[in-house]
Amino acid sequence: MQFRAFWRCVLAVVLVLSGGLALIMAWNTFQLRAAYTPTAAPPPPTIDTAAVRHLAEAVRVPTISLDSAGGAPGHFDQLHALMRSQFPGVFETLNAEIISDHSLLLTWEGRNPERAPILLLGHLDVVPIEPGSEAAWTHPPFSGQASQGYIWGRGTLDDKASVWAQLEAIERLLMRDFVPEQTVYFAFGHDEETGGTHGAQRMAELLEQRDVHAEFTLDEGSAITRDLVAGVDIPIASVMVGEKGYASLRLTATGDAGHSSTPSRDTAIGRLARGLARLDAQPLPARIIDPVGTMLDQLAPHMGSFNRFAIANRWLLEPILLDSLAASRTTNALIRTTTAPTMLRAGVKDNVLPSRATAVINFRILPGQTIDSVTRAVADIIDDPGVTIEPMDAFGNNPPPLSDPDAPAFHRIRRAIHTTFPEAAVASGIILATTDNRHYSRVRDNAYYFAPFVYTPDVADRIHGTNERIAVGEYMRMIGFYEALLGSSSGND
């Protein structure tokens, strides 16, 4: 009888604890509520035909960034001349400086020198067209054709539309005799697509020399997403607060060379292949960093009940949540430093064993890790002293410091979004690539990443791809966003 009484007590305790746990988890789920209730999208905006023409003319100038020094100099000179002719008020009122021959730094003096300035970013260069793909374009890639409700061509999304929308917004505000409360800088680089070392980096150094320290920077890197997050059926304006780092490691294996008719068991290609197989089988660890956790909390109220429950209780269900996030290429990149083999080289002839084989692995580094820590982790995984591992010199950076998603600057951006895109909820997070924004970490308090256009799976294929285009109505709303953002700098935020 005593034995039965004991187990009855144990069962009672388990039931009480289970019930308590269930109540806690249910309460956590209930507490996750949307901070903003989206409203209906506004009616289509009035089309400004001059603004459409201006962007179309900019697209026709092929400012292709081909190498670390940028594209053809004459094309950038042509683009600068076009800006001056299209936006006379901007260049009569703002101070304009050409940096490193092709980048542009604009200064709009504010009324209150005591307030920290803000810094809006963009870039003038575009990527080249993939050889052989020209015939697949509906309109030629540098035609700037306005047709079927779109402006077509390279740069309409990345990133001339953002630059030109900012210039249109300034011009509109100047026509109303608006003067910002705080000084506003606009930094438009010419070599973002090849690293930004001659454009953005030089402008950041110049601002630092002048003791300029901005309240925040705003650059491309995210957008208003649709149909990208499973279970979320409303637009999400993703204002990101950080970006991943970038590193490419060169792996070099050596082995016995000679005639292919008598191969040894220690070939360079075999050794390298075994190392690559280990890397493929062992991804770097997954974890939910703070900005991604905040993003999940912000998205959860717009998801189905199971996802909302899992996110609200990730303190207990994080392993399950990580497995779910890892199942998608996009969300997997949010929770780990990604490993991407991109280049292989070995051998000169089909019947000759090479003594050397190399591979290049590209890593997009999650905040909290560095190039050094990733290099050490790769060495531990490969675990072969016959494979040397070294960072490539050409390009690489650690993740810049994360920014505050609750700072006044973030809320200011949020208000500008709600003014022009009231149908969208706002979330934060990190971007998966790199931008010019990273170069300005020493001259700002916070960095944010957002370009006001709608990003869908279809659009994802067009950026850097074929048939890049932007909807005319969407471009009008983009101009409206920058007008709202800059117009709020009066201090009545």
SESEVO-303759 format. One record per residue: residue in three letters; z, y negated, x negated of N, C-alpha, C in turn. Coordinates in pm, whole numbers, plus 50000, padded with zeros to 5 digits. Layout:
% SESEVO-303759
ALAZYXZYXZYX
...
***
This chain:
% SESEVO-303759
MET500005012149917500005000050000500004987349914
GLN500774987849804500784976349715499404973949653
PHE498704984849621497374983849562496424976849658
ARG496464981149787495584975049887495924960249907
ALA497174956949909497604943049927497094934249813
PHE497154939649691496654932049576495184928449593
TRP494344938349629492914935649640492594926849761
ARG493444927649866493264918349976493494903949928
CYS494494902349845494764888949789493604884049702
VAL493104893149616491964889549531490774885349617
LEU490474893349721489344890149809489544876749878
ALA490764874149921491044861349987490814849649892
VAL491274851149767491064840449668489574838249643
VAL488814849249628487364848149604486684840949720
LEU487074844549842486464838149959486804823149965
VAL488044819949933488444805849933487664798149828
LEU487604803849707486864797149599485394795949633
SER484804806649688483384806249724483134795749830
GLY484024795349929483874785250034484004771249979
GLY484964769349888485144756249826483924752249745
LEU483374762049669482184759249590481014755649680
ALA480864762949789479774760049883479924746149940
LEU481154742249973481364728950027481034718049925
ILE481444720349799481144710749693479634709149675
MET478924720549673477484720049651476784713549771
ALA477254716249891476684709850009476924694850008
TRP478134690849964478444676549956477574669749853
ASN477384676049736476504670249634475094668049688
THR474594677849764473254676749821473194665449923
PHE474234664250005474294653550105474314639850039
GLN474984638849924475124626149855473814621049796
LEU472864629949771471584625849714470724619449823
ARG470774606349831470014599249933469064589449867
ALA467954587049931466954577949878467514563749874
ALA467274556749762467734542949749466834533449825
TYR465624537749859464654529049926463854537350025
THR463664531850144462854538550244461464532350246
PRO460454539650199459094533950197458624530150336
THR457814519750342457214515350468455724518250466
ALA455044514850572453604517250578452874508750475
ALA451774514050424450964506550329450414494050397
PRO450314482950325449774470650385448284472250413
PRO447714463450494446264463950519445494461750389
PRO444254466050384443454464150261443434449550219
PRO443584446850089443624432950043442254426350052
THR442274413250055441024405650049440394407349911
ILE439104409849911438424412449784438044399249719
ASP438494397349597438134385749515436894389549434
THR435734384949478434484389049413434414384149269
ALA435014372549241435004367649104435814376849013
ALA436974381649062437794390648982437054403748956
VAL436354408849057435564421049038434504418748930
ARG433824407548939432784404548840433374403248700
HIS434544397048690435164395248559435454408748492
LEU436064418048566436364431048506435074438548473
ALA434084437848562432814444648536432174439548407
GLU432234426448385431674420648263432444425248140
ALA433764426648153434574431348040434234445748004
VAL434004454048105433664468148080432344469348006
ARG431434459948027430114460647963430174457947813
VAL431314453047765431474450847620432104463347561
PRO431364471147482431864484347437432814483347317
THR434024479047344435024477447237435634491147203
ILE434804499647147435224513247115436054513246987
SER437204519646992438054520946875437714534146807
LEU436994533246697436474545246632437324549946515
ASP438034540946452438824544746335440054535946329
SER440814537246221442084530046213441914514946205
ALA440714510246175440474495846168439904490346297
GLY439704498946397439174494446524437664496146532
GLY437074491746641435654493546667434814482846601
ALA433584481146653432654471346596433224457246612
PRO433374449646502433994436346512433284427146609
GLY431944427746611431204418846699431524420646845
HIS431834432946885432164435447024433494429147063
PHE434464429446973435744423147004435604407947007
ASP434784402246917434524387946922433864384247055
GLN432934392647100432254390247227433244390647343
LEU434194400047336435174401247444436094389147448
HIS436504384147332437354372247328436624360147387
ALA435334358747353434554347647408434434348847560
LEU434284361147608434194363447752435484359347822
MET436624363047764437914359047821438014343947837
ARG437624336747735437754322247737436864316047846
SER435704321947867434814316547969435284320048110
GLN435914331648126436354336048258437674329648301
PHE438554326848204439904322148236440194308948163
PRO439504298348201439694285648129441124280448138
GLY441784282148254443144277248267444104284148172
VAL443924297248153444784304848062444694299147922
PHE443454296747875443294292747735443484277747715
GLU443544270047824443894255847812445414254047810
THR446134262847877447584261047895448404269547798
LEU448024282147779448784291147693448314289647548
ASN449234292147457448864292347315448254305847282
ALA447044305747227446324318147197446174319747047
GLU446544331646996446414334746853445664347846836
ILE444704348046747444014360346712444754366646594
ILE445174378946612445954386046510445124397746457
SER445114399246325444344409946260442894409846307
ASP442334397946324440924395546356440544398646500
HIS441194408346566440714412746697441764413246806
SER443064413946773444104414246874444414400046922
LEU445004399047041445254385947101446724384847142
LEU447374374147098448754371147135448774357847210
LEU449194358147336449284346247420450744342647442
THR451044329647440452404324847464452384314747578
TRP453124317947684453264308947799454674303447795
GLU454804291047754456114285047735456834283447869
GLY458114287447871458914286147990459724273347993
ARG460324270548109461104258248124462474259248059
ASN462984271348047464354273047999464354280747867
PRO464444273947756464424280847626465644289447600
GLU466694287847684467904295747666467724310147716
ARG466774312147804466564325647858465694333747762
ALA466034346347747465214355147663463824356447725
PRO462794357047641461434358347694461174372547743
ILE460014374347806459534387647839458194389647769
LEU457794402247755456594405547678455784416047752
LEU454594412147798453694421347866452604425847769
LEU452294438747774451404444747675450144450347741
GLY449134452647660447904459147703447034461147581
HIS445894467747597445004469247481443554467547522
LEU442774462547427441384458947450440414469847411
ASP440844479447333439934489947286439874501447385
VAL438794509047376438604520747461438164532447373
VAL438304544347428437854556247354436344557847370
PRO435694564647277434254566847290433934576847400
ILE432664577747431432174587347529431894600547458
GLU432284611647518432004624647459430494626647446
PRO430004629247325428554631047307428014642047398
GLY426914639147463426294648747552426744647747696
SER427794639347722428304638247859427724626447935
GLU426884618447869426414606147931425714608548065
ALA424924619248072424164621948194425064625748312
ALA426314629748283427234633748390427884621748459
TRP427724609848404428304597948465427464593748585
THR428134590348694427434585248812426734572148781
HIS427414563648706426834551148654427104551048504
PRO426214545448424426404545548279427794540548240
PRO428394546448136429804543948104430144529648068
PHE429164521748026429444507747996428614498448084
SER428314503148204427544495048298428394485048373
GLY429684488048391430514479448473429984478148615
GLN429384488648663428764488348796429814487648906
ALA429644478149000430484477549118429714484249232
SER430154496149272429394503949369430324513649440
GLN430064516249567430804526249645432304523149653
GLY432644510349643434044506449651434804507549521
TYR434094509949410434724511549279434054502549176
ILE434794499849069434214494348946434184505848847
TRP432994508848794432804520748712432714517148564
GLY433254525748479433034524148336434284526148253
ARG434054528048125435144530348031436014517848020
GLY437314519748041438264508848036438744504148171
THR438104508848279438554504548412439964509348443
LEU440394520248380441764525048395442554523348266
ASP441924525448154442614525648025441874516747925
ASP442254503847910443354497147976442914482848012
LYS441574480848018441074467348043441474462348181
ALA441564471348279441954466948413443324460348410
SER444274466048335445614460348327445594446748258
VAL444854445748147444754432948075444134422348165
TRP443004425948228442304415948310443124412348434
ALA443864421748489444714418548604445804408548564
GLN446364410148444447354400448397446734386648383
LEU445544385948326444874373048308444544366648443
GLU444084374748539443814369448673445084363948735
ALA446204371148718447474366748776447924353448714
ILE447794352148583448164339548518447324328148573
GLU446024330548581445114320048629445484315748771
ARG445814325148858446194321748995447474313448997
LEU448454317448916449714310148913449514296048858
LEU448674294648757448414281348701447754272248803
MET446914277748889446264269748993447284264249092
ARG448464270649100449534265849186450554257449107
ASP450194253948984451064245948896452384253148866
PHE452344266148865453554273948837453864273548688
VAL455134271948656455614272748518456754282748517
PRO456694292948434457774303048434459084297248384
GLU460184302848434461504298748387461694302648241
GLN461304314748207461454319648070460064321148009
THR459994320247879458714321747810458194335947827
VAL456874336947843456234349847860455194351547749
TYR455294362747679454294366347578453394377347634
PHE452124376747596451164387247629450544391847498
ALA450684404647469450174410247342449134420847374
PHE447874417847343446774426847373446184432047242
GLY446494444647210446064450547084444614455147088
HIS444054457546970442654461746961442494475946908
ASP443604482646873443464495946813444524505646865
GLU444904504046991445924512947049445464527447044
GLU444194529947068443694543647075443704550746940
THR443904543146833443984549246700445314546446632
GLY446344542846712447684541746657448324528046665
GLY447534517346678448094503946693448664497746568
THR448354503246452448974498246330448434484746286
HIS447214481346324446654468346287446854457946397
GLY447014462446521447154453246632448594451546676
ALA449114460946755450464459646810451514458746700
GLN451404467046599452424466846493452454453346423
ARG451284447646398451244434646331451804423646422
MET451494424146552452024413946643453534415146657
ALA454044427546658455484429446664456154423946540
GLU455564426146424456124420646300456134405446302
LEU455074399646356454994385046364456074379546456
LEU456274385846570457324381346662458704382646598
GLU458914393346524460204395146456460414384246352
GLN459354380646278459464369946180459824356746245
ARG459414355046370459684342646443461004343246522
ASP461764353846502463054355746570462904356346722
VAL461794361846767461594363946910462234377246948
HIS463064377047053463664389447104463564389147255
ALA462774398347308462444398347450463494405647533
GLU463644401247658464494408347753463934422247779
PHE462614423047794461964436047812460494435147778
THR459924446747747458474448147735458004456947849
LEU456754454647890456124463047992454724466647945
ASP454454479647940453164484447892452674495547985
GLU451464499947963450914511348036451754523848006
GLY451364534948067452034547448036452394555448160
SER452524548648273452764555548397452094547648509
ALA452224552448633451484546448744452144550548874
ILE451424548548983451874553049114451244566749138
THR452054576949137451534590549142451474595749285
ARG450434603449309450274610649436449914625249405
ASP450524634449476450154648649470450364654649331
LEU451274649049253451524654549120452824662549115
VAL453784659149200455064666149201455134674649327
ALA455304687649308455344696849422456474693049517
GLY456154692549646457164689849747457374675149777
VAL456754666149699456884651749723455594646849787
ASP455684642149911454474638549984454314623550005
ILE455074615449930454904600949935454534595949796
PRO453924584249785453624578749652454904575549576
ILE454884578149447456024575249361455574565749251
ALA456154553949248455894544449139456834547949025
SER456284553648921457104558648810457184547948701
VAL458314541248695458554531148591459354538148481
MET458674542148376459314550448275460144542048179
VAL461194548348124462134541248038462114546447894
GLY461144554747862461044559947725459764567647708
GLU459474570947585458294578947554458654589447449
LYS457834599747443458054610147344457544605647208
GLY458084611747104457574609446971456334617846945
TYR455774616146828454494622446795454544627246650
ALA454134639446628454024644646492453014655946488
SER452244656446382451374667846357451794674046224
LEU452044687046227452444694246107451284702746059
ARG451064702345929450034710945870450704723345812
LEU450294735045859450784747845809449754753445713
THR450174757045595449254762445494449784775945446
ALA448964786145460449324799645414448404803545299
THR448954810545202448154815745092448254830945090
GLY447244837245035447214851745029446194856644929
ASP446054869944922445124875844826443684872944868
ALA442904867944772441494865244796440664877044747
GLY439354876144764438474886644713437414890644812
HIS436854902444791435774907544875436344913445004
SER435664910845115436164915245244436104930445261
SER435404937345172435294951945185436584958945146
THR437434952145070438704958245028439854948545054
PRO440154945445180441194935645209442584941245180
SER443454932345137444864936145119445604933845251
ARG446864937645252447684935145371448294921245369
ASP448034913645262448624900345248447514889845240
THR446774888145349445704878145353446254864845403
ALA445614854045363446054840745406445934839345558
ILE444824844045613444614842745757445624851245834
GLY445894863345786446864871845853448254865645851
ARG448644860145735449964853845725450064841945819
LEU449034833545822449034821945910449064826346057
ALA448284836646089448234841446228449594846346274
ARG450314853246187451654858046225452594846346250
GLY452484835946167453324824046189452984817146319
LEU451704816046350451304809646475451754817846596
ALA451704831046583452164839546693453654837646718
ARG454444836046613455874833646631456114820246702
LEU455354810046661455504797046727455134797846875
ASP454074805246904453634806447043454664813947128
ALA455314823647067456274831847141457634825047156
GLN457904814847077459224808547079459094793447093
PRO458884788347215458834773847234460154767347193
LEU460094754747157461324747547125462204746447250
PRO463504745647236464434746947350464194736547459
ALA464424740747582464304731847698465664725647729
ARG465634713047773466874706347813466504694547902
ILE467404690647987467194679248075467904667248014
ILE467114657847960467704645747903467994635948016
ASP468804625647986469274616548091468154610348175
PRO467084604648115466044598548200465364608548293
VAL465204620848247464584630948332465544635048443
GLY466834636148411467824638948515467854627948620
THR467784615348576467734604148671466484604848757
MET465354608148696464104609448771464224620248877
LEU464814631648841464974642548938465874638049054
ASP466954630849023467844625949128467104616349222
GLN466214608149165465484598449247464404605149332
LEU463844616149283462794623149358463374632849460
ALA464544638249432465114648849516465194645349665
PRO465604632949701465694629949845464354631149919
HIS463254630849844461924631749906461364645949897
MET462184655549854461754669349838462314678049952
GLY461864690449954462394700250049463834703750018
SER464474710750110465904713250102466294721449979
PHE465484731749942465874740149829465854732149698
ASN464754724549676464684716749552465774706149548
ARG466054700049661467114689949665468464696349632
PHE468704708149685469954715349659470084718849511
ALA468984723749450469024727749309469254715849218
ILE468604704549248468754692649164470154686749180
ALA470654686449302471984680649326473074688749256
ASN472814701449231473834710249172473354716349040
ARG472644708148963472124713648837473224716448735
TRP474414711048757475554714448671475804729448673
LEU475424736048784475594750448797474254757848789
LEU473204751748841471914758548857470884754048754
GLU471324747348647470364742048550469454752748491
PRO469924764848456469004774948403467864778148500
ILE468194778948629467154781748729466194769848739
LEU466764757748736465944745748745465014744448625
LEU465524747548505464694746948385463544756948393
ASP463814768848441462734778748457461674773748553
SER462104767248659461154761948757460324750748696
LEU460954741848623460224730748559459284735848451
ALA459654746248382458814751648274457554758248326
ALA457514761348455456344768348511455124759348523
SER455304746248520454194736848530453954730148395
ARG452704728148357452394721748229453024707948221
THR452934700348331453424686548329454934686148321
THR455624693448408457084692848408457674700048287
ASN456964710048234457424716448110457494706247997
ALA456514697147994456504686947888457634676847903
LEU458254676248021459384667148041460684672747984
ILE460744685747960462034691847926462064697747785
ARG461004696247709461024701747573460044694247484
THR460234695547355459224691647258458114702047265
THR456904697647296455804707047315455124710547183
THR454584722547179453914727947060452464730747095
ALA451534723947027450114725247062449284727346936
PRO448824739846909447894742046797446564735046827
THR446114726646736444904718746763443794720746661
MET444114725446539443074726846436443334739046351
LEU442264746246314442334757746224441224756646120
ARG441534760845998440504760645894440794771645792
ALA439764779645762439904790145660438524795945632
GLY438304799345507437104806945472435854798645458
VAL434914804245377433614797845355432454807145384
LYS432754820245398431694830045419432294842345486
ASP431464849245564432004859945645432454872145565
ASN432024873445439432434885145360433334881545242
VAL433994869845253434884865245146436274862645206
LEU437284868945146438664866445188439134853145129
PRO439514843445213439974830745158441384832045101
SER441654824145001443004823944943443924814345017
ARG443364806745109444124796045174443664794645319
ALA444584792945411444274790445552445224779845604
THR444704770545683445544759645734445414758445885
ALA446454753445945446464750346088447204737146107
VAL446804729846208447504717646245448104719646383
ILE449404717046394450124718446520450624704646561
ASN450284700646682450714687546732451964689246819
PHE452954680846793454204681146867454434667646935
ARG454784667947064455224655947134456734657447149
ILE457464648647080458884650847052459764644747161
LEU460614652947219461544648547322462604639447259
PRO462964628347325464064620047273465304628447245
GLY465934625447133467064633447086466704642146969
GLN465384643846945464904650846826464094641146740
THR463824645446618463064637246523461994645846457
ILE461124639346383460104646846308460784656446212
ASP461844652146146462554660846051463164672846121
SER463804670746236464454682046303463424691846358
VAL462284686746404461214695646451460644703646334
THR460464697246219459934704246101460864715546060
ARG462174712846063463134723346027463104734746129
ALA462994731346257462944741746360461724750546345
VAL460584744446313459354752246293459504761546174
ALA460104756646066460314765145948461214777045982
ASP462244774746063463124785646102462404796046187
ILE461534791546276460814800746364459794808946284
ILE459044802446198458024809746120458684819046018
ASP459734814145954460554822445865459714829845762
ASP458854822445695457984828445594457804818545480
PRO458384821245363458244811745251456804810645203
GLY455944819845245454534818945208453734809245293
VAL454374803145392453714792945475454414779645451
THR453714770145394454284756845373454044748345497
ILE454994739345522454954731045642455194716645598
GLU454254707745634454394693845595453824684745703
PRO454484673545731453924663945827452634657745773
MET451684655645861450464648745822450754633845808
ASP450104627545714450404613545682449784603745781
ALA448714607645849447914598045922448674590946033
PHE449494598246107450094592146225451304600246265
GLY452364593546302453554600546348454684590646372
ASN455504593446471456644584746497457724592446572
ASN458964589046543460074594546619460124587846757
PRO460744594146855460854587646986461604574446974
PRO461094563647035461834550947031463084551747118
PRO464004542347103465224542547183464924542147333
LEU465724549047410465564548947555466084535847614
SER465514532047729465894519547793466734522147917
ASP467284511347971468244512148082467514511548216
PRO467594522248298466944521848430467744514048534
ASP468844508148493469644500348586469794485948540
ALA468994481748441469064468048392468404458548493
PRO468774445748492468114436048581466604436048568
ALA466104438248445464654438348426463994449548504
PHE464634461348507464074472548583464014469148731
HIS465074462948783465104459448925464054448748957
ARG463784440248861462744430148881461374436748895
ILE461114446448811459854453848821459794461348954
ARG460924467248994460984474449121460624465149238
ARG461164452749236460874443449346459394439849351
ALA458784438149234457344435249232456544446949289
ILE456994459049263456324470849319456464471049470
HIS457674468849520457894469249664457134457949735
THR456884446849664456114435949723454664440049744
THR454094447249648452664450449654452374464749696
PHE453324473749676453154487849714454354492449794
PRO454574486849914455784490249990455834504850034
GLU454714511850028454684525850069455204535149960
ALA455514529849842455914538149728457414537349702
ALA458014548749673459374549049619459294547349467
VAL460364542849406460384540349262461284550449193
ALA460784556049084461574565249002461374561648856
SER462274566548772462134564448627461914577948561
GLY461894577948428461664590148353461144586548215
ILE460404595848154459764592948025458294596448035
ILE457464589847953456064593447947455864604147840
LEU454794611547855454584623247771453714620347649
ALA453134608447645452264604747533452914593347456
THR452104585847381452614574247306451774562047341
THR452364550347330451674537847360452024527447253
ASP451394515747266451724504747176453164499947193
ASN453794503347304455154498647333456134502447223
ARG455894513847159456854518547058456954508946940
HIS455904501146913455904492246798456844480346817
TYR457264477746940458044465746969459544468446983
SER459994480046937461404483746960462384474146893
ARG461964467246788462864458146716462914444146777
VAL462054441446875462004427846929462244427647080
ARG462984437447132463234437847276464534445147305
ASP465084442447423466254449847469465844462747537
ASN464874462047628464444473647704462924474347706
ALA462424486647712460974489047721460684497247846
TYR459704492647922459304499748043457804502548038
TYR457424513148111456044518048106455544519648250
PHE454594511348288454064512148424452794503648432
ALA451754509548488450534502248522450284504448670
PRO450074493848748450044495248893448714500148949
PHE448384512748924447254519048991447694533049035
VAL446924538849125447294551849182446724562949094
TYR447614571949056447284582648962447384596049036
THR446274602849048446204615949114445624626049016
PRO445634638949048444994648648959443534645148929
ASP442844639449025441454635449003441364624148901
VAL442264614348912442274603248817442624608148678
ALA443514617848668443914623248538442704628248460
ASP441734634048529440544639048462439594627948419
ARG439724616048479438804605048450439264596448332
ILE440584595448311441074587748197440694594948068
HIS439964588047982439394593947859438304604247892
GLY437934605348019436944615248059435724608848120
THR435014616748200433774612448262434064605248394
ASN433254595148424433334587648550434654580348567
GLU435134574348460436304565648472435954554348569
ARG436864551248660436594540948761437914536648824
ILE437894524848888439044520248964438544514949097
ALA439264518049205438904512949336439094497749340
VAL438154490949400438204476349404439484471549473
GLY439824477649587441044473749657442284476149573
GLU442264486849498443404490049411443544479649300
TYR442394475149247442434464949143442994451849198
MET442684448549324443244436549384444774437649393
ARG445264449349428446704451249436447344450849297
MET446614455349197447114454549060447324439949020
ILE446354431549053446514417249025447724411749100
GLY447884415949225449014411449305450354415449246
PHE450414427349186451664431649123452044422249009
TYR451094419348920451424410748806451734396548853
GLU451074392148958451384378949013452814378549065
ALA453224389249135454594389949187455604390849073
LEU455294398748971456214400448859456384387448782
LEU455284381048749455364368548672455924357248756
GLY455594357048885456084346648973457584347148994
SER458184358748970459644359948988460404355048867
SER459704350948761460404346748639461014332748653
SER460964326948775461584313748796463104314248786
GLY463634326548790465084328048786465654331348922
ASN464854330049028465314333649162465044348349186
ASP465614356849104465334371149108466254378149206
***
